[in-house]
Amino acid sequence: MPCLARFLQYQFKSEKPVRIFLIDGDNFERKNAARQDFAEIGNKAMVKCRESARRFKSLQFIPRQEYLTPENVEFLIDEGDIVFVGVDNFATRKVISDRAVQLRDVLVISGGNEYTDGNVRFHLRVRGKDITLPLANSFHPEVMSPRDKNPAELGCGEMVESQPQLVLMNNLVASHMLAGFYAYLEGKLDYDEVYLDLLTGQARPVRRSAKC
């Protein structure tokens, strides 16, 4: 987030004020400090918005203290939005994918990773046409038919512990999410997905759609 905000404040030129919505119903806990950077305990969206607003005064940060669900997605993702997805479940990715295909113009940038490998995926729609593939497609059946639950559907007794993650891999995925965003701004986003491997240093872009 800080790298994106710094880029938008100092290098990105826009006629209108840039607004960044942070959507998260989860709270930061000290046990996650090894891979998450928050200044205080509390709801992640609210804490990060307060922190970012102090550092990047020309941007507008708006927190949404809720999980993204089928019931609220149409109010949270709208025409012309650029959506950065950093969730750890397939059910939420399916909700985002279903919403994106309803819109005429949208860019979805989704990052995901295991401990030392991961990928970044890009869904670009322009004038109602898919330039790159949606998150839910035949190459990713885990998103088309998710077996997990949206966090909003889980009760207290059902909360699932996140798989161990490495902050170095998180940062690598985030860097490639931003790289794809910059390529989009330059009109050069011509791939659907990037596969990453921290240990081998590989970053392999893949074009799956017929025409990018």
C-alpha positions as CSV (number, residue, x, y, z in Angstrom):
1,M,0.0,0.0,0.0
2,P,2.6,2.6,0.8
3,C,4.4,2.1,-2.5
4,L,1.1,2.5,-4.4
5,A,0.2,5.6,-2.4
6,R,3.6,7.2,-3.0
7,F,3.4,6.5,-6.7
8,L,-0.1,8.0,-7.0
9,Q,0.9,11.1,-4.9
10,Y,4.2,12.0,-6.6
11,Q,4.2,10.5,-10.1
12,F,0.6,9.7,-11.2
13,K,-1.1,12.7,-12.9
14,S,-4.9,12.9,-12.5
15,E,-7.3,15.8,-13.0
16,K,-9.5,14.5,-10.1
17,P,-8.4,13.7,-6.6
18,V,-7.4,10.0,-6.3
19,R,-9.5,8.1,-3.8
20,I,-8.3,4.8,-2.3
21,F,-10.9,2.6,-0.7
22,L,-9.6,0.0,1.8
23,I,-12.1,-2.9,2.3
24,D,-11.5,-5.3,5.2
25,G,-13.6,-6.7,8.0
26,D,-10.6,-8.2,9.8
27,N,-8.5,-6.9,12.7
28,F,-4.7,-6.7,12.9
29,E,-3.3,-8.8,15.7
30,R,0.3,-8.8,17.1
31,K,0.8,-12.5,16.0
32,N,0.7,-11.3,12.4
33,A,3.4,-8.7,12.8
34,A,6.0,-10.9,11.1
35,R,4.3,-10.4,7.7
36,Q,1.9,-7.4,8.2
37,D,2.7,-3.8,8.9
38,F,0.2,-1.9,11.0
39,A,0.8,1.0,13.4
40,E,-1.8,-0.2,15.9
41,I,-4.2,-2.9,16.9
42,G,-7.7,-2.6,15.3
43,N,-9.6,-3.0,12.1
44,K,-7.1,-3.2,9.2
45,A,-9.0,-0.9,6.9
46,M,-9.4,1.8,9.5
47,V,-5.9,1.6,10.9
48,K,-4.2,1.7,7.5
49,C,-6.4,4.6,6.3
50,R,-5.5,6.7,9.4
51,E,-1.8,5.9,9.0
52,S,-1.8,6.5,5.2
53,A,-3.7,9.8,5.4
54,R,-1.0,11.2,7.7
55,R,1.7,10.3,5.2
56,F,0.0,11.0,1.8
57,K,-2.0,14.2,2.3
58,S,-3.0,14.7,-1.4
59,L,-4.8,11.4,-1.5
60,Q,-8.2,10.4,-0.1
61,F,-8.4,7.2,2.0
62,I,-11.8,5.8,2.7
63,P,-12.1,2.7,5.0
64,R,-14.8,0.1,4.6
65,Q,-14.9,-2.0,7.8
66,E,-16.6,-5.0,6.3
67,Y,-15.8,-8.1,4.3
68,L,-16.7,-8.1,0.6
69,T,-19.8,-10.2,0.0
70,P,-22.4,-10.9,-2.8
71,E,-24.7,-8.6,-0.9
72,N,-22.4,-5.5,-0.8
73,V,-20.1,-6.0,-3.8
74,E,-22.2,-3.9,-6.2
75,F,-21.9,-0.9,-3.8
76,L,-18.1,-1.4,-3.2
77,I,-16.9,-2.1,-6.8
78,D,-18.2,0.2,-9.6
79,E,-17.6,1.2,-13.1
80,G,-14.1,2.4,-13.9
81,D,-12.6,1.0,-10.6
82,I,-9.1,-0.5,-10.3
83,V,-9.4,-3.3,-7.8
84,F,-6.3,-4.6,-6.0
85,V,-7.2,-8.0,-4.4
86,G,-5.1,-9.4,-1.6
87,V,-7.5,-11.9,0.0
88,D,-6.6,-15.4,1.2
89,N,-9.7,-17.3,0.1
90,F,-11.2,-18.3,-3.2
91,A,-14.8,-17.5,-2.3
92,T,-14.1,-13.8,-2.2
93,R,-12.2,-13.9,-5.5
94,K,-15.3,-15.5,-7.0
95,V,-17.5,-12.7,-5.7
96,I,-15.1,-10.1,-7.2
97,S,-14.9,-12.0,-10.5
98,D,-18.7,-12.2,-10.8
99,R,-19.0,-8.5,-10.2
100,A,-16.3,-7.6,-12.6
101,V,-18.0,-9.3,-15.6
102,Q,-21.1,-7.2,-14.9
103,L,-19.2,-4.0,-15.5
104,R,-18.2,-2.3,-18.8
105,D,-14.9,-1.0,-17.6
106,V,-12.8,-2.4,-14.7
107,L,-9.3,-3.6,-13.9
108,V,-8.9,-6.4,-11.3
109,I,-5.4,-7.1,-10.1
110,S,-5.3,-10.2,-7.8
111,G,-2.2,-11.5,-6.0
112,G,-1.9,-14.8,-4.2
113,N,1.0,-16.9,-2.8
114,E,2.1,-19.8,-0.8
115,Y,5.3,-19.7,1.2
116,T,7.8,-19.2,-1.6
117,D,5.7,-19.1,-4.8
118,G,2.6,-17.4,-6.1
119,N,1.0,-15.6,-8.9
120,V,-0.6,-12.3,-10.0
121,R,-3.6,-12.2,-12.2
122,F,-5.1,-9.4,-14.3
123,H,-8.7,-9.1,-15.5
124,L,-9.2,-6.1,-17.8
125,R,-12.6,-5.2,-19.3
126,V,-13.0,-2.4,-21.7
127,R,-16.4,-1.3,-23.1
128,G,-18.0,-4.6,-21.9
129,K,-15.4,-6.9,-23.4
130,D,-12.8,-9.1,-21.6
131,I,-9.4,-8.1,-22.8
132,T,-7.9,-10.6,-20.3
133,L,-9.6,-13.5,-18.6
134,P,-11.8,-13.1,-15.5
135,L,-10.5,-14.5,-12.2
136,A,-13.0,-17.3,-12.4
137,N,-12.1,-19.2,-15.6
138,S,-11.4,-22.8,-16.7
139,F,-7.7,-22.4,-15.9
140,H,-8.6,-21.7,-12.2
141,P,-11.4,-24.1,-11.2
142,E,-10.6,-23.3,-7.5
143,V,-12.1,-19.8,-8.2
144,M,-14.9,-21.0,-10.4
145,S,-16.2,-23.4,-7.8
146,P,-14.6,-22.4,-4.4
147,R,-14.7,-25.0,-1.7
148,D,-13.9,-22.5,1.1
149,K,-16.1,-19.8,2.6
150,N,-16.2,-16.1,2.5
151,P,-15.0,-14.8,5.8
152,A,-18.3,-13.1,6.4
153,E,-20.0,-16.5,6.4
154,L,-17.8,-17.9,9.1
155,G,-18.9,-18.1,12.7
156,C,-16.5,-17.7,15.7
157,G,-16.0,-21.4,15.9
158,E,-15.3,-21.7,12.2
159,M,-12.5,-19.1,11.9
160,V,-9.6,-20.7,9.9
161,E,-6.0,-20.0,10.7
162,S,-4.1,-18.6,7.7
163,Q,-1.4,-20.7,6.2
164,P,2.2,-19.6,7.1
165,Q,3.4,-16.9,4.8
166,L,6.8,-15.2,4.2
167,V,6.9,-11.5,4.2
168,L,9.5,-11.6,1.4
169,M,7.1,-13.5,-0.9
170,N,4.2,-11.1,0.1
171,N,6.4,-8.2,-1.1
172,L,7.4,-9.9,-4.3
173,V,3.7,-10.5,-5.2
174,A,2.8,-6.9,-4.3
175,S,5.7,-5.6,-6.5
176,H,4.4,-7.5,-9.5
177,M,0.8,-6.3,-8.8
178,L,2.2,-2.7,-9.0
179,A,4.2,-3.5,-12.1
180,G,1.1,-4.8,-13.9
181,F,-0.7,-1.6,-12.8
182,Y,2.0,0.5,-14.3
183,A,2.0,-1.5,-17.5
184,Y,-1.8,-0.9,-17.7
185,L,-1.3,2.9,-17.3
186,E,1.3,2.7,-20.2
187,G,-1.0,0.7,-22.4
188,K,1.3,-2.3,-22.3
189,L,-0.5,-4.9,-20.2
190,D,-0.5,-7.8,-22.6
191,Y,-0.5,-10.8,-20.3
192,D,-3.2,-12.4,-18.1
193,E,-1.0,-13.8,-15.3
194,V,2.5,-13.9,-13.8
195,Y,3.9,-16.9,-12.0
196,L,6.5,-16.2,-9.4
197,D,9.1,-18.3,-7.6
198,L,11.1,-16.7,-4.8
199,L,13.8,-19.4,-4.6
200,T,14.5,-19.6,-8.3
201,G,14.0,-15.9,-9.1
202,Q,11.6,-16.8,-11.9
203,A,8.8,-14.4,-13.0
204,R,6.9,-16.0,-15.9
205,P,4.2,-14.0,-17.6
206,V,1.5,-16.0,-19.4
207,R,-1.0,-14.8,-22.0
208,R,-4.1,-17.0,-21.9
209,S,-6.7,-14.9,-23.6
210,A,-7.0,-14.9,-27.4
211,K,-6.2,-11.2,-27.7
212,C,-4.7,-8.8,-25.2
